[in-house]
Amino acid sequence: MRISVILLLVINYSFAQNADRPLFGKIVSDGRPVAGVDIVNLVNEKSVLTDQKGEFRIAASEDDLLIISHPEYEYLRHSVDATDFEETPMVITLTKKAIELEETVVNAYAHINAVSLGILSKPAKSYTPAERRLYGAQSGPLDAVLNMLSGKTDMLKKEIEVEKKERLLERLSKLFEDDTYYVENLKIAPDRVSAFKYFAADDLELAKVIHEKNLDLIKFHLGRVAESFLDQNR
């Protein structure tokens, strides 16, 4: 009976921690508000734009991941914590994009690794932070049961999917120098480019060709996804 009560308390606490709440924030750069910044919560898939004061409100809970983007500023990710809800507003600072100079880096030792040295027969599998947390949550029988009942295991599995989407969004952002291709070729409104990239990140076929780095196929699938995006937003 005592164990059942403890498990119930753990589950209730977990649900309370993960419940969405309004998050009030403000985006600034050099002390000035930035309007038109796209804020996407990758966990609950909510998105908003900052107003002329640089302010926004979005539903979020602790440990949610916010993706913050604007064509003129560096891409930023922000993990929501408890203190963010206490600040009114929570202030996030963006950095202006610098002019990138072409640079050639020569690494004479790039071929030396654990495989070439005979330490491993094949490259070791690398794990993302979310994958490592999931492994830790399932490492012991008791931890596995408690984390499953509390919902933590499902949350960590969702974090892995969020990480995959985030990596795909980063690749989409690096495909072209700016948003000109999306606006002129795909006919996406300038203020909807970030929303389109997020929409496109859910397309499995596009994700596959991006991974294969086939630019012609990427453009073909981007066109297909753009038609679907524009149809849904008419």
C-alpha positions as CSV (number, residue, x, y, z in Angstrom):
1,M,0.0,0.0,0.0
2,R,2.8,2.4,0.9
3,I,4.6,1.7,-2.4
4,S,1.4,2.4,-4.3
5,V,1.0,5.8,-2.5
6,I,4.6,6.7,-3.3
7,L,4.2,5.8,-7.0
8,L,1.0,7.8,-7.2
9,L,2.8,10.8,-5.7
10,V,5.6,10.4,-8.3
11,I,3.1,10.3,-11.1
12,N,1.1,13.3,-9.9
13,Y,4.3,15.3,-9.4
14,S,5.5,14.4,-12.9
15,F,2.2,15.5,-14.5
16,A,2.3,18.7,-12.6
17,Q,5.8,19.4,-13.8
18,N,5.0,18.7,-17.4
19,A,1.8,20.7,-17.6
20,D,1.9,23.6,-20.2
21,R,1.8,27.1,-18.8
22,P,1.9,30.5,-20.5
23,L,5.5,31.7,-20.9
24,F,6.0,35.5,-21.3
25,G,9.2,36.4,-23.0
26,K,11.0,39.2,-24.7
27,I,13.7,39.1,-27.4
28,V,16.4,41.8,-27.5
29,S,19.7,42.5,-29.2
30,D,22.1,45.2,-28.0
31,G,19.4,46.2,-25.5
32,R,16.8,46.8,-28.2
33,P,13.6,44.8,-28.8
34,V,13.6,42.6,-31.9
35,A,10.2,42.2,-33.8
36,G,9.3,39.4,-36.1
37,V,11.4,36.7,-34.3
38,D,10.0,33.2,-34.8
39,I,9.6,31.2,-31.6
40,V,8.9,27.5,-32.0
41,N,8.3,25.1,-29.1
42,L,9.5,21.8,-30.5
43,V,7.8,19.7,-27.8
44,N,4.2,20.9,-28.1
45,E,4.6,22.3,-31.7
46,K,3.3,25.7,-30.8
47,S,4.8,28.8,-32.6
48,V,4.5,32.6,-32.3
49,L,6.2,35.7,-33.6
50,T,7.5,38.6,-31.4
51,D,5.5,41.9,-31.6
52,Q,7.0,45.4,-32.1
53,K,8.1,45.4,-28.5
54,G,10.0,42.1,-29.0
55,E,7.5,40.3,-26.7
56,F,5.8,37.0,-27.1
57,R,3.6,34.5,-25.1
58,I,3.8,30.8,-25.8
59,A,2.5,27.6,-24.0
60,A,5.4,25.7,-22.5
61,S,6.5,23.5,-19.6
62,E,9.9,22.9,-17.9
63,D,12.5,21.2,-20.2
64,D,10.7,22.2,-23.4
65,L,13.0,23.3,-26.2
66,L,12.4,26.7,-27.8
67,I,13.9,27.3,-31.3
68,I,14.4,31.0,-31.8
69,S,15.2,32.3,-35.3
70,H,15.3,35.4,-37.4
71,P,17.0,36.0,-40.8
72,E,19.3,38.7,-39.4
73,Y,20.3,37.0,-36.2
74,E,22.1,33.9,-35.1
75,Y,19.9,30.8,-34.6
76,L,19.3,30.1,-30.9
77,R,17.9,27.3,-28.8
78,H,16.6,27.7,-25.3
79,S,15.7,25.0,-22.8
80,V,12.8,26.2,-20.6
81,D,13.4,25.9,-16.8
82,A,11.4,26.9,-13.7
83,T,12.9,30.3,-13.4
84,D,11.7,31.3,-16.8
85,F,8.1,31.4,-15.6
86,E,9.1,33.6,-12.6
87,E,10.5,36.4,-14.8
88,T,8.1,38.8,-16.3
89,P,9.2,38.9,-19.0
90,M,12.0,36.3,-19.5
91,V,14.6,38.1,-21.6
92,I,16.5,36.3,-24.4
93,T,19.3,38.1,-26.2
94,L,20.1,37.4,-29.9
95,T,23.4,38.1,-31.7
96,K,23.5,39.8,-35.1
97,K,24.9,37.5,-37.8
98,A,28.5,38.2,-38.6
99,I,29.9,38.4,-42.1
100,E,31.3,34.9,-42.8
101,L,34.7,34.7,-44.4
102,E,35.7,31.7,-46.4
103,E,38.3,29.6,-44.5
104,T,40.1,26.5,-45.4
105,V,41.1,24.3,-42.5
106,V,43.6,21.5,-43.1
107,N,43.7,18.7,-40.5
108,A,46.7,16.5,-41.2
109,Y,45.5,14.0,-38.6
110,A,41.9,13.6,-39.5
111,H,42.5,10.0,-40.7
112,I,43.8,9.0,-37.2
113,N,41.0,7.5,-35.1
114,A,40.2,4.5,-32.9
115,V,39.5,2.3,-36.0
116,S,42.8,3.2,-37.8
117,L,44.8,2.5,-34.6
118,G,43.2,-0.9,-34.3
119,I,41.4,-0.1,-31.0
120,L,38.0,-0.7,-32.6
121,S,36.9,-2.8,-35.5
122,K,34.3,-0.2,-36.6
123,P,33.4,3.4,-35.6
124,A,31.8,3.6,-32.1
125,K,28.1,4.6,-32.1
126,S,27.7,8.2,-30.9
127,Y,24.8,9.1,-28.7
128,T,22.9,12.4,-28.4
129,P,22.3,14.0,-25.0
130,A,18.7,12.8,-25.0
131,E,19.7,9.2,-26.0
132,R,22.2,9.2,-23.1
133,R,19.5,10.4,-20.6
134,L,17.1,7.7,-21.9
135,Y,19.7,5.0,-21.5
136,G,20.3,6.2,-17.9
137,A,16.6,6.2,-17.1
138,Q,16.4,2.5,-18.1
139,S,19.7,1.3,-16.7
140,G,18.3,-0.3,-13.5
141,P,15.1,-2.3,-13.0
142,L,13.7,0.0,-10.4
143,D,14.6,3.2,-12.3
144,A,13.0,1.7,-15.4
145,V,9.7,1.0,-13.6
146,L,9.5,4.3,-11.8
147,N,10.4,6.4,-14.9
148,M,7.9,4.4,-17.0
149,L,5.1,5.0,-14.5
150,S,5.9,8.7,-14.0
151,G,6.0,9.3,-17.7
152,K,9.7,10.3,-17.7
153,T,10.5,7.5,-20.2
154,D,7.9,8.7,-22.7
155,M,9.2,12.3,-22.2
156,L,12.8,11.3,-22.9
157,K,11.7,9.3,-26.0
158,K,10.0,12.5,-27.2
159,E,13.1,14.5,-26.5
160,I,15.0,12.2,-28.9
161,E,12.4,12.9,-31.6
162,V,12.8,16.6,-30.8
163,E,16.5,16.4,-31.3
164,K,16.1,14.7,-34.7
165,K,13.8,17.5,-35.8
166,E,16.1,20.1,-34.5
167,R,19.1,18.7,-36.4
168,L,16.9,18.6,-39.6
169,L,15.9,22.2,-39.0
170,E,19.6,23.2,-38.7
171,R,20.3,21.4,-42.0
172,L,17.4,23.2,-43.7
173,S,18.7,26.5,-42.5
174,K,22.2,25.8,-44.0
175,L,21.0,24.6,-47.4
176,F,21.0,28.1,-48.8
177,E,22.8,31.3,-48.0
178,D,19.6,33.1,-47.2
179,D,15.8,32.7,-47.6
180,T,15.7,33.9,-51.2
181,Y,15.2,30.4,-52.6
182,Y,12.2,29.8,-50.3
183,V,10.6,33.2,-51.2
184,E,11.3,33.4,-54.9
185,N,11.3,29.8,-56.0
186,L,8.9,28.2,-53.5
187,K,6.7,31.4,-53.2
188,I,6.8,31.3,-49.4
189,A,6.0,34.6,-47.7
190,P,9.1,36.0,-46.0
191,D,7.5,36.0,-42.6
192,R,6.4,32.4,-43.0
193,V,9.8,30.9,-44.0
194,S,10.6,29.7,-40.5
195,A,7.2,28.2,-40.1
196,F,7.6,26.4,-43.5
197,K,11.0,25.0,-42.4
198,Y,9.4,23.6,-39.3
199,F,6.5,22.1,-41.4
200,A,9.1,20.6,-43.8
201,A,11.0,19.0,-40.9
202,D,8.1,16.6,-40.5
203,D,8.4,15.2,-44.0
204,L,10.2,11.8,-43.9
205,E,11.1,11.7,-47.6
206,L,12.6,15.2,-47.4
207,A,14.5,14.2,-44.3
208,K,16.0,11.2,-46.2
209,V,17.3,13.1,-49.2
210,I,18.7,15.9,-46.9
211,H,20.6,13.2,-45.1
212,E,21.9,11.9,-48.5
213,K,22.9,15.5,-49.4
214,N,21.4,15.3,-52.9
215,L,20.6,18.9,-53.7
216,D,18.5,18.3,-56.8
217,L,16.2,15.8,-54.9
218,I,16.1,18.2,-52.0
219,K,14.8,21.0,-54.2
220,F,12.2,18.6,-55.7
221,H,10.9,17.5,-52.4
222,L,11.0,21.1,-51.0
223,G,8.7,22.0,-53.9
224,R,6.3,19.2,-53.1
225,V,6.2,20.1,-49.4
226,A,5.8,23.8,-50.3
227,E,2.6,23.0,-52.3
228,S,1.2,21.2,-49.4
229,F,2.2,24.0,-47.0
230,L,0.6,26.7,-49.2
231,D,-2.6,24.7,-49.6
232,Q,-3.0,24.4,-45.9
233,N,-2.4,28.1,-45.3
234,R,-4.7,29.5,-48.0
